[in-house]
């Protein structure tokens, strides 16, 4: 069991490190990549993610998510909109530039995702 735990931790760390290298090569930080990915896959399925959803999915505090959104917005990758579902709510959407940047990084990470999934499958057996 220790060996499985160590194997899993190693695989996760390798994936994380490769993700850092690839996302930076595409002009993103690992956190901004994760933010774009969570917005793209928003729970409502409409490409709009509220701040609370982002806090939950990214496992980050409110102030950290707010700052991350602001920095990413300044770079032109996301925009804030009024969330018509919630009174006084704000929703975040990807811009075209954000969509393109996410797509390039996502494609580049394909091999790393496949490798991690193979590792996870091996541990389950």
Buried (B, 14 or more C-beta within 10 A) or exposed (E): EEEEEEEBEEBEEBBEEBBBEBBEEBEBBBBBBBBBBBBBEBEEEEBBBBBEBBBEBBEBEEEBBBEBBEBBBEBEBBBEEEBEEEEEEBBBBBBEEBBEBBEBBBEBBEEBEEBBEEBEEEEEE
